[in-house]
Amino acid sequence: MLGRGTSFNRFFRHRRQFNKLSGATSEHQRTNENHSYYKYAYIGGAATAGVLGFKHFVKTAKLDHAKDETMSEKKLENLQIYKQEEVKKHGKDADRIWVTYKDGVYDVTDFIAMHPGGDKILLAAGAAVDPFWALYSQHKTKEVLEILEGYRIGKLDVKDVPKPVADAFSNDPERHPALLVRNSKPFNAETPPSLLTDHFYTPNELFFVRNHLPVPDIKTENHRLTVETIKGKTVDLSVEELKKKYKSYTIGSVIQCAGNRRADMNQYKKVQGLMWEGTAISNAEWTGVRLRDLLADAGIDVFDDKIKHVHFEGADVDPTGTPYGASIPIEKARGDEVIVAYHMNGVDIPRDHGAPLRVIVPGNVGARQVKWLRKIIVSEKESDSHWQQKDYRAFSPAVNIGDELKWNTVPSIQEYPVQCAICSPAPNTKVDRGDETVDISGYAWSGGGRGIIRIEVSVDGGETWNSVEMEQEEKQDQEHMYAWTLFKAEVKIPPGVKEFNIIAKAVDRAYNTQPETASGIWNVRGLIHNAWHRVPIIVKD
Amino acid sequence: MLGRGTSFNRFFRHRRQFNKLSGATSEHQRTNENHSYYKYAYIGGAATAGVLGFKHFVKTAKLDHAKDETMSEKKLENLQIYKQEEVKKHGKDADRIWVTYKDGVYDVTDFIAMHPGGDKILLAAGAAVDPFWALYSQHKTKEVLEILEGYRIGKLDVKDVPKPVADAFSNDPERHPALLVRNSKPFNAETPPSLLTDHFYTPNELFFVRNHLPVPDIKTENHRLTVETIKGKTVDLSVEELKKKYKSYTIGSVIQCAGNRRADMNQYKKVQGLMWEGTAISNAEWTGVRLRDLLADAGIDVFDDKIKHVHFEGADVDPTGTPYGASIPIEKARGDEVIVAYHMNGVDIPRDHGAPLRVIVPGNVGARQVKWLRKIIVSEKESDSHWQQKDYRAFSPAVNIGDELKWNTVPSIQEYPVQCAICSPAPNTKVDRGDETVDISGYAWSGGGRGIIRIEVSVDGGETWNSVEMEQEEKQDQEHMYAWTLFKAEVKIPPGVKEFNIIAKAVDRAYNTQPETASGIWNVRGLIHNAWHRVPIIVKD
């Protein structure tokens, strides 16, 4: 029942039975029958001081491997030559797992537990990683190639070296040149911070983009949406039929990537993932039909005890044909606010944002709001998708880069906590003291429909604060606020300083607040960074 | 529309129109039609450095008054004598408001805006405060009497001096001697921290007590519960009838006072209110009937757009006959979890906890879980009760003691944010280095049914953390966790230190976390303190 890390005793020593400690009285025995100790496993990790980053990870991986006396230092010309059929024997069920990349052969057995993408690496077991890396171009960095070289065992026979993989992204749509591209294949780009707060509803062309795979090119008239139950496919609709058959609803709702502000968390201590700054978030008005109307039409009783989750499947697929997928709890799915959308800010959803259909789950993280939606499935379990099970879960700060990631010990991110960031001015902006003030603008938002009740700004490190005026959606009240809150203010330059930080933070309807720094929320994947946002400003006299 | 404080320009200077700043493009105009700027008023308060406390408040009140050249310094024998009928002319609608206390006559006009209890003070306008102070004994301190003396204008004619008020609390129930009494009349006491985590369900006699008024002495067989709609009283039941008529439900649910851990916030900077330490929180199993079943029986459609709130009225009344009251939003009221309870941990609810009936609103603050429940009212508006409108709202840190409290600029507290505290060891416990470890125990809980997903402990100021094992209710899942989470662990004493802090903090299902210190959450009334809990430990070599 206890998944206790080996390092447990370095912190908690001579541990006695918890039951013994708390079971001292008969009162306790009487009332404690219906709950369990240790309902959640211990999430491992030693008390590790200092800053561990990707470089440390690289070093550890290589050193560990060197200890195993493999051949990372051998010269390439001396390497053994392997045939593809030999590599194939080292598939996912073999004792030792091999992969190839270009003409290299690698034994990655000892690396699997450390792979940031989890056991997805096994999809290439006994074969080439090239088609996967063509889709996940984050692998194509010097550091990753160095890690891989550490596991090199040989060279692939020249006749078996795979041809360069065709660019799966060549049919991606054109994008607005203003977008700040963090990764081009798959395309991931954020809105320029200087433009984000100009619009209460982010224009479609400036809406941040978070793609996991190449963008499907779907002809709307050919697209079908199906709803599946245990009895089989019970609804099968074209987009036109969906629009005609169900009542339409429009809702203002934010989409935020769980990695938003990762670069900021990375400043505190290195994390893994795409280095999003603070604008992997946008707000749009979405129009579509209620998910619960579709479910009802499929003969699904949304109050049936056996239905716990609703799965969504996109038309974007990886090289094995596996689609992007995610799920949400049934209680959320049957709410007023969850829709299958076909319009974004009043026009057809653009390709990058899920054309022709996307599920909108207001108040939840972006990863559950599946684009290019083609299938809805009800289930007793969460989605088995990689992105539900092996990603988008925020570990404890006790889990460090290089530690084994026990994904089932942390829940999938659904509702987002309270977030707030300054978009303008940019960090290290120089201001003239003679101007006396600095114009600032930014956004705040919280999950679960919890409206922002105030936003406060400090220029003295958080010793004193001032509330600022807020812009909110009139149609949404504090208990159902899925759109964001924008703020603008003029902040007085403090006297007698050469530089200062502007800090902003927000409070939501349940009086949730943000932590001061990343100290308590740092996590290996750099998810959900919502510490106070600090923008350093330089004052010129 | 803007309730802008006069101190606004001290921070934000030369403010331009917000609309001008953000209305730069036609895109903005197209999409921004349906929301309003300034939906919430600016919450005033200057950027004030340093620590302001109650003493500062006393001093300010007296000095301001001295400037008005009234007679705070005159000798008592020289004071003018007033008849009661003269005092009566200075009632709540007069230009100058007078009150009497014992034989003193006071012009409190200039104090009303500063009264921590809001305009409740007007209930005594033109008359004696004595019967009110008999109920709110927090007034009977040297500091409050000093403030009052600052407003003295004369002496009451000896024939009009009221007789000492009978003790309204003389019929309060007996209490367990272990309770830590913070105020005796009305009775407010917390559970000894060393006992709190011994029981997953707090024994009734150790459950913390937060009373606002004397405890009603209700004979269960005489008690009636009524449900009122716009059409009048539509349900009128005895406790026996209620038990027979509706299905019973049992739920484990925490009650926490919004002032829990106020003493801790007070260490950061002085606040007003009862100095609760960290155990104004307890957990019990409550049995009763669903509120929505009662509402349905009263012919109320809980999905009717006109019904926004459900009000509760207790049998505890102030000297004017006004009962304790509160309300919750209809969406909460119609949930599975809200019950009218008659049992607490399997036995009749004790007098201090609401005998014979109490509403249990799992996931919300204690103040809404009205005891001695006698009336339920549905309404378009929140309760007008003092405790809904002029208390239990947490202001911005920008609002200081002595500032006017604009209650309508902040929402009433309903759902609680994530909370966590160490109960044992006590602060400044001395430990022997030879013991190597310290046993710790504590609790965590969050509002809205958001389960605790982990609890982490640090002994190095938050640089590194370790997850600890948790005890939770087996019947409740992470999306519906209304009972608390207990934790116990053995923490290793860090080498080479003479003292250290044990810090504990929790993460809830929506990945909400706690702030590091009170810096961003400090509020004048000391409500909802949920910063990291720190317990200093002294190491003996």
Interface residues (C-beta under 8 A of the other chain):
Chain A: L2 R10 F11 F12 R13 H14 R15 R16 F18 L21 S22 A24 T25 E27 H28 T31 N32 N34 H35 S36 Y37 Y38 K39 Y40 Y42 I43 G45 A47 T48 A49 T197 D198 H199 F200 Y201 P203 G252 E285 P329 E331 N345 G346 A394 S396 P397 A398 V410 P411 I413 Q414 E415 Y416 P417 V418 E436 T437 D439 S441 G447 G448 R450 I453 R454 E456 V459 D460 G462 E463 T464 W465 N466 S467 V468 E469 M470 E471 Q472 E473 E474 K475 Q478 E479 A483 L486 K488 A489 E490 V491 K492 K505 V507 R509 A510 Y511 N512 T513 Q514 P515 E516 T517 S519 G520 I521 I528 N530 W532
Chain B: L2 R10 F11 F12 R13 H14 R15 R16 F18 L21 S22 A24 T25 E27 H28 T31 N32 N34 H35 S36 Y37 Y38 K39 Y40 Y42 I43 G44 G45 A47 T48 A49 T197 D198 H199 F200 Y201 P203 G252 E285 P329 E331 N345 A394 S396 P397 A398 V410 P411 I413 Q414 E415 Y416 P417 V418 E436 T437 D439 S441 G447 G448 R450 I453 R454 E456 D460 G462 E463 T464 W465 N466 S467 V468 E469 M470 E471 Q472 E473 E474 K475 Q478 E479 A483 L486 K488 A489 E490 V491 K492 K505 V507 R509 A510 Y511 N512 T513 Q514 P515 E516 T517 S519 G520 I521 I528 N530 W532
